[in-house]
């Protein structure tokens, strides 16, 4: 091996990796995919809840303390996001 070949082979690899490891990339993709699935499930459940609440009568909604105009807000933010009625 000549000096030029040896210098080129060692250049740029002084204790650091140039690309993330395959395992780290796989773990990152798994984490990302799991978060996409969880977000999709949460949105699906929220839509289902909104659909069920909208199917209730005004009387039933009043009994549980929700006005029809508050359905989406109550599902998305819960009671803490509700405006106080003074």
Secondary structure, DSSP 8 states (H G I E B T S, - for coil): --HHHHHHHHTT-SS--SS--HHHHHHHHHHHHHHHHHHHHHHHHHHHHHHHHHHS-HHHHHHHT--GGGHHHHHHH-GGGS----
